[in-house]
Each structure stands twice: as C-alpha cells, then as structure tokens.
Amino acid sequence: MNTLILSIETSTSACSVALHADGQLLGTQMLVKEGSHSIKLTILIDQLLENCSQKLSDLSAIAVSIGPGSYTGLRIGLATAKGLCFGLDIPLIAIPTLKILASAYQGIESPVIALLPMMDARRMEVYSAIYQADNLAELDAVKPVILEENSYDGLKDMSIIAFGNGSAKFQAICQTSNIQFQSEPLFPEAKCMGKLAFDIFLNKAFENIVTLEPQYLKEFVGTQPKKNLL
C-alpha cells in the first residue's frame, strides 16, 4: 500500500498543495495571490484530491512548510495541517521552508557544491540557509541575514547557486565571484516536498500536533490602525 502524503506550502504569497505517493508526485495545485491563503487553501486541497481520484481518508500523513516566511501564511498552513491530522488521526510532518526551496535544485548536474536559498525579509534582509547540493545536508543553519556586498565571503572555496525571491537584491551588490544567481524558482512549492516528507515518514520523525509552532525567526511587528479622522 502506497504512503500517500498531502503537502501544504503557505510561507509566501504563493499558496500550493501537492499529493505524493511514496515520494512520487501525483498532482499539485498552486495560486499566487497575496492574502488568499485563508480562503483558497482548503479549496485547493479539495481540487487536488478530486483531480488525483483520492479522498482525505486515503492520506497517510500531512506535511507542512514550517518557516520562515509570512506570519499569516505560516499560521494558516499549520492550522489547516493540524486540523486535518487531528480529524484523520494521521501524523504531522514539518519541513523547513528554505529546505523545500533548495530541494528544487537537489542533484543538479554541475560543479555546484552548495545551494543558497534566499527568502525576502524586507529592506536589505533575507532569510537564508546553505545546503549541500547532492543531499541537502545543512552547511549553514537557517537565519536572518542583513545583506552586504561581502555577505557569505567565508564560502569562497565552494561554487554556490543562489535563488529565491530574496536573491535579486543580493545579486545587485554581491562582490563574491563564486556565487551564481538563478531567477527560478522564486517560491518554495509543495510539489518539492514529496521526497523530504517521505523520508521523514519512513523515519517516523513526526511532530506533536498540539505543541508545534511555526519557525518565524523574527518577532511579529504589527502596525497601528489609522485613526478615523472623519
């Protein structure tokens, strides 16, 4: 019997879901629209299951992107995943968002040694991590980085690909010659979560549905609503 895992990725303006059987992609749905997650996520899940001729009761586990990323997006994705896992009595799997983004380049046939996914964190700051290109082993932990022209200078001994929606602003100032820049992929996508989620499922490294929280990395700073001057 196949291990059927539903993956949910809501860390950016791109909301996506995917269905994998034993790590192999069966189908995916994606919508890029700011603020649509709370309305569209469950609709995308229903459409995906229907397109793949599967039911919620067929699922073996749910995988969710755990951050960093949008505060609202991460909360919605995790809350949906928790609700489904609780109702279906199936395990919850959490995957770092930057590792999902990096997985799009895993195993590329090139001299590249390391992958540098970068997510925009406003102004000249990004969330980044560094992964080994062949197996996604973590070489540098996920963290917020304020970009300067010599950021990542300590990695001059390896060939690196940088990508993600935060990489363009680093490309504009980067003085490190061993870093290449790619315009795609810009967003982490649920379709890239299948193998990662299946490996975690086989190792039974499941999360606590009650206590798991998103990995924001930075505290949320809200804005004051404007006063009504009328």
C-alpha positions as a printed Julia matrix, in Angstrom:
230×3 Matrix{Float64}:
   0.0    0.0     0.0
   1.4    3.4    -1.02
   2.23   6.08    1.52
   0.04   9.0     0.44
   1.18  12.37    1.79
  -0.52  15.73    1.33
   1.96  18.64    1.37
   1.0   22.23    2.22
   3.2   25.27    1.48
   1.92  28.74    2.51
   5.03  30.66    3.56
   4.87  33.28    0.78
   2.23  34.85   -1.47
   2.27  31.54   -3.38
  -0.14  29.05   -1.82
   0.43  25.49   -3.02
  -0.54  21.91   -2.21
   0.69  18.62   -3.61
  -0.02  14.92   -3.32
   2.76  12.32   -3.38
   2.68   8.53   -3.25
   5.91   7.09   -1.82
   7.6   10.39   -2.68
   6.39  10.45   -6.29
   4.29  13.42   -7.4
   0.67  12.62   -8.26
  -0.58  16.17   -8.64
  -0.29  19.75   -7.45
  -2.32  22.96   -7.19
  -0.91  26.47   -6.81
  -2.26  30.01   -6.51
  -0.1   33.16   -6.35
  -2.26  35.86   -4.8
  -1.47  37.88   -1.7
  -3.88  37.25    1.16
  -5.7   34.34   -0.49
  -4.48  31.55    1.79
  -7.31  31.63    4.33
  -9.96  31.47    1.6
  -8.33  29.27   -1.04
  -6.21  26.68    0.8
  -8.99  24.2     1.56
 -10.41  24.71   -1.94
  -7.03  23.84   -3.47
  -6.84  20.7    -1.31
 -10.31  19.59   -2.39
  -9.47  20.22   -6.07
  -6.19  18.33   -5.77
  -7.75  15.25   -4.19
 -10.53  15.22   -6.77
  -8.05  15.53   -9.66
  -5.99  12.65   -8.25
  -9.08  10.5    -7.53
  -8.21  10.35   -3.84
 -10.06  11.1    -0.59
  -8.94  12.64    2.68
  -9.39   9.24    4.31
  -6.72   7.83    1.96
  -3.99  10.06    3.38
  -1.12   8.58    5.4
   0.25  11.9     6.69
   0.26  15.67    6.19
   3.46  17.64    5.55
   3.61  21.38    6.13
   6.17  24.09    5.47
   7.15  25.29    8.96
   9.01  28.54    8.17
  10.48  31.02    7.98
   8.09  33.14    5.96
   4.86  35.08    6.19
   3.44  35.12    9.72
  -0.13  34.86    8.48
   0.64  32.32    5.77
   2.55  30.0     8.11
  -0.2   30.16   10.75
  -2.89  29.3     8.2
  -0.91  26.42    6.72
  -0.05  24.91   10.08
  -3.56  25.33   11.48
  -5.02  23.58    8.43
  -2.47  20.76    8.65
  -3.1   20.3    12.38
  -6.85  20.21   11.91
  -6.61  17.57    9.19
  -4.15  15.44   11.15
  -6.3   15.6    14.28
  -9.51  14.78   12.42
  -7.98  11.96   10.37
  -5.72  10.68   13.2
  -2.62  10.73   10.98
   0.93  12.04   11.6
   2.11  15.62   11.06
   5.41  16.27    9.27
   7.2   19.65    9.39
   9.77  20.72    6.78
  11.91  23.89    6.87
  10.77  26.28    4.15
  14.26  27.01    2.84
  14.99  23.29    2.52
  11.85  22.97    0.38
  13.13  25.79   -1.82
  16.57  24.16   -2.03
  15.11  20.78   -2.98
  14.2   22.14   -6.42
  17.93  22.08   -7.21
  18.91  18.88   -5.41
  21.1   16.63   -7.55
  21.77  19.19  -10.29
  24.47  18.06  -12.72
  27.03  20.84  -12.38
  30.15  21.71  -10.38
  27.95  23.45   -7.84
  28.76  22.34   -4.3
  26.21  24.34   -2.31
  22.71  25.76   -2.59
  21.82  29.17   -1.15
  18.04  29.68   -0.99
  17.08  33.23   -0.02
  13.66  34.5     1.01
  12.86  38.19    1.14
  12.57  39.55    4.69
  12.05  43.22    3.7
  14.59  46.02    3.16
  18.07  44.52    2.72
  17.38  41.46    4.85
  16.74  37.87    3.81
  16.18  34.51    5.43
  18.83  32.13    4.13
  20.48  28.78    4.7
  23.13  26.8     2.88
  22.7   23.18    1.84
  24.95  20.67    0.17
  23.8   20.29   -3.42
  23.82  16.49   -3.66
  21.99  15.51   -0.46
  20.64  18.73    1.13
  22.81  18.32    4.21
  22.76  21.59    6.14
  26.04  23.52    5.86
  24.77  26.73    7.45
  21.65  26.99    9.59
  18.54  28.95    8.68
  18.86  32.56    9.88
  18.03  36.16    9.01
  20.89  37.95    7.2
  21.31  41.69    6.59
  22.87  41.77    3.13
  26.17  43.48    2.39
  28.36  43.21   -0.69
  30.64  40.69    1.01
  27.98  38.59    2.7
  28.86  34.86    2.51
  32.53  35.73    1.89
  33.52  32.8     4.07
  32.32  30.41    1.36
  34.84  31.33   -1.35
  36.13  27.77   -1.55
  32.89  26.41   -2.99
  30.71  27.02   -6.04
  27.25  28.22   -4.99
  23.87  28.82   -6.63
  21.69  31.49   -5.0
  17.97  31.71   -5.76
  14.61  32.64   -4.29
  12.66  35.89   -4.07
  15.37  37.46   -1.9
  18.31  36.73   -4.2
  17.88  39.6    -6.69
  18.74  42.29   -4.16
  21.89  40.39   -3.18
  22.86  39.92   -6.82
  22.77  43.71   -7.25
  25.5   44.22   -4.62
  27.33  40.88   -4.44
  31.13  41.01   -4.79
  31.66  37.27   -4.29
  32.59  35.73   -7.66
  31.87  32.1    -6.77
  28.12  32.71   -6.34
  25.85  32.21   -9.36
  22.3   33.56   -9.4
  19.2   31.88  -10.79
  15.87  33.6   -11.44
  13.91  30.39  -10.76
  12.47  29.06   -8.56
  11.27  32.18   -6.79
   8.97  30.45   -4.32
   9.07  27.23   -2.31
   6.41  24.87   -3.7
   4.55  21.93   -2.23
   5.49  19.78   -5.23
   9.1   19.82   -3.96
   8.17  18.42   -0.54
   7.42  14.83   -1.54
  10.78  13.11   -1.13
  11.62  15.1     2.01
   8.27  14.21    3.58
   8.52  10.53    2.61
  11.99  10.21    4.17
  10.67  11.74    7.4
   7.67   9.41    7.3
   9.91   6.34    6.95
  11.97   7.55    9.93
   8.79   8.26   11.92
  10.1   11.72   12.85
   6.63  13.13   13.43
   5.64  16.36   15.18
   3.45  16.97   18.2
   0.17  18.26   16.8
  -0.58  20.26   19.95
   2.76  22.0    20.58
   4.25  22.56   17.12
   4.64  26.26   16.23
   5.87  28.0    13.05
   9.54  28.96   12.9
   9.19  32.7    12.36
  12.86  33.59   13.2
  11.8   37.19   13.9
   9.09  38.52   16.18
   5.96  39.86   14.56
   5.69  43.65   14.48
   2.16  44.85   13.8
   1.09  48.27   12.6
  -1.26  50.65   14.33
  -4.57  51.08   12.5
  -5.13  54.55   11.16
  -7.45  56.74   13.21
 -10.72  57.73   11.68
 -10.36  61.45   11.03
 -13.99  61.97   10.0
